Amino acid sequence: MHFHIVDVFAEDKYQGNQLAVFQPDADISQEEMQQIAKEMNFSETTFIMSGRRGNGGYDVKIFTPDAEIPFAGHPSLGTAYVIRRFMEDHSTDQVLLNLNVGQVPVVFEGERGWMTQNEPAFHDVLDAARLADTLQISQADIEAAYPVQSVSTGLPSIIVPLATREAVDRCRVEHRLYDEILDEIGDANLLVFAPEPVHADNDLYVRVFMFTSGHLEDPATGSANGNLAAWLLQHSYFKNTNLHYKVEQGLPVGRPSLLHVAAEKESSFSIQVGGHVFVTAEGTWI
């Protein structure tokens, strides 16, 4: 079974978020895919299950080391890149992925891919003091003018707006308190951000803690940043209904990542998250 390892939302190799993309050459069971994902031990591993279908899409399954998930951003972009480069020979600028949340289009402009997110759903507004305790920061670090809220365009995130980059860097997840929140509202990643990037060319500084795999920090999270874009529009954070901005993520874990976001809100939401992909390895699984 052939596979590629790629770095997604990266500006060079060995940055961004790692992804293993497998192309099964025979039937493969759910159990074996889960075992492979656990063996790879990346935040996600994907499997391209078929050739092009009648609806124009490729069936793709996404696994964390613990479970199959319906959607995730960097696996969608990375898998689409592998399909376009190695299966389509760059013959198309759009790749359609058939995921458990529905069909997700990925469009390429040159070497940058753009993933379209689903219409957002806005869920629970959570107590800021409780999230401050969960993140082991002061409640004063949280922007009081905006809600702490769970948002989903396919995979939910709890959005926590902070005042400074220094506060974002101080965040440390208290696992027991986070698990208590998840028991109440269901699975959701935890995203903290501040409008204070390291590099002046960018706009937001983001960290994301995963609800799986021991709440480890994720270097680059397309789905969570799509949720953040929906939250920014819903709560008029930038006082604008048409947004184009760049997100820094992954610096605290040594995997600097850059995500491009284009989002607007009219009668409905339009949210795209984009970035570059670099191939670091390919091989055969035996």
N, C-alpha and C positions, 0 to 999 in steps of 0.2 A: 504494500500500500504506500503510494507516494505521498510525501508531505513537504510543506514549506514552513519555515519559521520567518515571521515578519515582525518589524517594529512599526507600530501604528501611531499616528499623531506625532511623528518624529521629524526633526530637521536634519538628522543624520543617523547612521547606524548606531545601535546601542543606546538609543534614546527612545522616548515614547513607551508604549505598552506592548509587551511581547504577545504574540499569538501564534499558535500552531494550527495549520490548516491542512486537513487530511482529505485525500481523494480515494475513498474505498473502491477497490476494483472488484469487489464481490459483496454479497450480503454481509452485513455486520450487525451484531445484536446491540441493543441498548446497553446491556451489561458490559460488553467489550468497549464500546465508546466511552462509557464512564470510567472504566479501568485505564484506558489510554489517557484520558484527561487528568486523572489522578497521577499517573506516571509522569506526564509532562509537567504538571504542577504550575502551569501558568494560571493567571486569573481566569482565562477562558481558552478553550480549544474548540475548533469547529470541524464539521464533517460535511463535505459537498456530496449529497446523497444521490444525485442523478444528473444526467445531461439536461439540455434545454427541454422544458415542458411545453405543452400546447399554449399555455398562457404566457410563455416567454420567460419564465423564471427558473431559477435553480433552487431545488429543495436543500435547505441548510439546517443543520442542528447545531446548537450551541451548548457546551457543557462547561461548568466550573469543575474544580476537583471534587466537589460534593454532589452536584445535581445538574440536570438539564434545566436551562432557563429559556424563557420565551423570546427574549430580545436582549441585545447589548450593542453598544455603539461601536467600540473599536473592533470587535469581531465581525460586524457587518461590513465596515469599511475595508478591513484587512482581507476578508474572504472575497469581497468583490474585486479587490485589486489582483488577487491571485487568479481569479476566473478571467479577468480581462487580459492579464499579461500572459498567462500560461495555457489557458483553454481557448480564449478568443483571439489571441495574437494581436492585441490592441486594435481589433477590427470594429469595436463599438465604444461609444462614449457613455453608454448606460448599461448597467447590470441590474437585473431584478432578482431579488432574493425572496424566496418563499419561506418565511419564518413562522413560528407558532403564533405570533401576533398579527400575521397577515403578510402581504407583499410589501417589501421595502425596496425602493429604488435607490441606487447609488449612481450618481452622475459624475463623470470625470471632465475637468477642465485642465488640459495638459496632464500633469502628474498629480494634481490635487483632486482628491475624491470628495464628493459632497453626499451625505446621507440624509434623506428626508425622514423626519420623525413623524410619528402619528399625532393626531389631535390630542392635546393634553387633557388629563382629568385632574382636577384639584380636589384634594382630600383633606385629611385632618389638619386643623391648626393646633399646634402643640404649645405647651407652656414653656416660655423662654427660660424661666428659672430651672426647669427640669433639664432642658438641653444644656444649659450652662454647667450643671452638675455632671451631666453625662460626658461633656467635653473637658471637664476639669478647668474651666475658665470662670471669670466673673460674669454675672448677668449684665454688668455695665459694658462688657465687650460686645454684646449683641445689639444690633441696631434696633432701638425700640420702636421706630416709626414703621417697621415692616413686620409681617407675621413670619413665624417659623411654621412651615407648612410642608406637608407631603404632596408631591406632584408626580404624575406619571405620564410619559409618552410611550410606555411599553414596559418599563422596569422602574418602579417608584424610587424617589429620592426625597429625603427630608432636607429642605433647603434652610440653611441657617446663615443669615446675613450678619457679618461682623464688621466692626468699624475700621480695623487696621490689619495690615499684613502680619504685624507682630502678634496680634491675637490669634490669627489663623495658625501661625507657627507654634503657638503655645498649646494648641488643642491636643489632648491625649484622651482616647476613648476609654471610659470606665465600662468594662464589658458587661458587668451585671446590670447596670442601669440601662445600657443600650438594649440588652436582651429583654428587659422588662417592657421597654417601649415597643419592640418588635412583637412581643407576645400580644400586645393590645391592638396594634394597627396592621400587623402583617409585615412581610419582608419589605425593606426599603434601605437603600444605601443612605449614607449620611454625608451631605455636601456642605462645606463651609467655604465662604468666599469673602473677599474684601476688594474694593476698587483701588487697590494699591499694588500694581505689578512691580516686579523686580526691574523689568526693562521698560523704558518709557514708551516704546513702540506698541506695547500691549495694553490691555484694558482691565483685566480682572486676574486676581490671584486665587486659585482654587485648590482645595484638598478634598478628596473623597475617600471615605472609609466604607468598606464593603460589609454587607450583612452576612455574607458567607465567609468561609476560610479564616475564622478567628478575627474578623473585623480588621483585616490588614488594609493598609492604605493602597489605593489603586493609582498607578502613575498617570493614566489618561483614561477618561471615562466619557465616551460620546453620549451614551444614554442620559447620564446624570447632567451633562452640560446642556442637552436638549431640554431636560426638565427645568434647569436653571433659566434658560431662555424664556420658557413659558412663564415662569414665576416673575422674571424681570418685566415682561410685557403686562402680565395681569395686574401687577402692583405699581406700574408706572415708575420703576426704579430710575430709569434714564430719562423720564419725561418725554418719551418718544415711542411711537408705535411701529417704527421701522428701524431695526437694529443691525449693525454690522460691527463686530468686535472680535478681539482675540483674547484667548484665555491661556494663562500659564498654569501648568499643573505638573506634578511629579518631582519638583525640585527637592523636597525634603527626603525623598527616597532615592535620590541619585539617578532618576530617569527623567530628565527635563523633557517636557512635552508642550506642544503648541497646537491649540484647537482654534479653528476659525468658525465663527457662528454668524449666520444670517437669519433673521427672524422678523416677522411682522404680524400684526394683529389687525384684522378688519372685521368682516363678519365671522371669520374663523381664523385659526392660527396657521401660519406657515413657518416651519422651523427646519433649518438645515445646519448640520454640523459637518465641518470638513477638515481635511488635513492630508499630510503626505504619509506614504508607506515605503519602507525600505526592506528588501529581502536580505536576510542574514544567513540563511542556511536552507538546504533542501536535501532530501534523502529518502530512504525506503524503510518502512516499518516492517519488521520481520516477525 
